[in-house]
Amino acid sequence: MTIRLTVEPDRCLGAGHCVRLVPEVFDEDDHGTVVLLVGEPDSDRLPAVREAAQLCPNRAISIQTTQQERER
Amino acid sequence: MSGTVTTEHIEQLPELPMERKCPYHPPAGYRDLRERGAVTRASLYDGTPVWVVSGYSAVRTILASPHTTVDVRHPNMPIPVPGMASLRQSGSPTIEALLRTDPPEHSRQRRAVLSSLTYKKISALEPEITRRTDVYLDRMLATSPPVDLLDVFAKPLVAEILGRLLGVPEADIEHFQTLTYKRFNPIRSMTGYLIHLLTDGRDELREGQLRELAGRVAEGELSTEEAASLGLALVLAGQDITVNTLGLSVLTLLDEGTQLDLLRAEPERWPDAVEELLRYLSLTGGTVRVATADLEVDGQLIRAGEGMVLLIPAANRDADRFERPDELDVRRSSRGHLTFGFGIHQCIGQHLGRLELTIALRALFERIPGLRLAVPVEQVPVKQGVVFGLGRLPVRW
C-alpha cells in the first residue's frame, strides 16, 4: 500500500498535533505552520498519520492510500 | 406564534446552567440531555430557549463549522450564566480578543500570539517549568502542613510560568502574580500593567510574547490596546482553568489510588494520564455559538441565527466515542477529547497546559509520596461557574 500525504498550509492553524504525534513525518516552522517532511511515509505509519489528520482542528492534512497492483 | 414555540411552552425544557454536584463528574443532568438527543432544546436561566449540544460528534462538527459566529454582540448569542450578561453590553475589545472574534480578525489575532505558543517553543520550556515547579515544592515542604495546595503551589506556579512566557521583567514577577490571582477582578489592573509594559516599560521586557507584540505595535500591525488585550486574553484563559485542572487532578488521583499506583510504577504514562484527566475532568464551560447558515447536525435543523450551547464535558463522556466514559483510566488514549475545543478557536495554549500539568503532577506525587487531603473530600470547597473549580485544596503529608 502506498500512502500519499498532502498538507494545506493555508488551512493550518499551528495547533501542532501532527508534529507532536508524528515528528518523523510532520514538522512546523517558527510560526507553527505545518511542514511536510515525508510525503509518502511507510505504511506502518498509517495509524499515527490518520490520528494526526483526525486531531487537526482545521483539516489541513489529507491522506490518500492506494493498494499496490500486484498483477501486471 | 409558531407550533414549535407553543410545544416548548407546554413541555418543560431542561434548564441551564446545571450544577456539578460531584467535583470529578459533569452535572448529572448532562447525561439526561444526551439521552434526549445529541442536539436538543433547553432553556437558559432567563428562560431563553436554545439548542444544547451534548454528543461528541455533534459538538465536534459544530466547532469545526465555518457557518458559526462567536461574536458576543450577536443578539441571539446564548448567555450561559448570569455573570456573562455584562459582556454583551460592554463592547470592550479587552474581553473579546481572540476568544470572541471571527475570521478574518481572529486569524490576524491568532497569528500575533501563536509564535510563542507553538508545540516546539513550548516543549523547549520543559527545563524551566521543571525548575520552577521544584522551587515551589521546596517552599511548600519547608512549611508545616496543612497547606492550601492551590495557594502555595498551583496558583503561583501557573502565574509565574505565564509571566515568563510573556517576558515580564524578572523584578516584576511577584507583582504579576499578585495581579493575576490575588485581585478579585484582574481585568482593569492587569490591562494597565500590560499597557505600561508595551509602552514605557518596553525596554525592560525580556524575550517573550509581549516583546513580540510590542514589535507588531511598532510596525503598525496592532494597536497598543489590542496588543494588551491579547496579553490579557492569554492570562485570563491560561490561569484559572489550569490551576483548577491541576487541583482537581490531585483530588481525583488521591481518590483513585490504583491509578496513582500505576503512574508511580510507570511514570512514562504521565502524558497519557494528563490527557485522560483533561477528558475526564473537562472543566471547559460556556462554549456558545450562533449559526450563520442553516446547519443540519445529528438529524436536527439548526437555523441561521439560532443560538447553541455546546456541552464539552458531556461530549467527553459520550459512550459512542469513549468506552466506559465515566471511568478514569490513565492507560487509555484520550487524545481526541474536546477539552481544548476544536476548529479555529481550539485553545492556543494547549501545549503549555499539557506540559505544566504533566510536570507539576508528576513532581508533586514523586516528591511527596505521603500527600493526602487534610479534610474529608466533601469538605473541599468548590466554585460553580463558567469554569468549575476548587475554593481551596487543603493537604498534608
Interface residues (C-beta under 8 A of the other chain):
Chain A: L13 G14 A15 G16 V19 R20 L21 E28 D30 H31 G32 E51 Q54 L55 P57 N58 R59
Chain B: L63 A64 R110 R111 L114 S115 L117 T118 Y119 K120 R335 G336 G341 F342 G343 I344 Q346 Q350 H351
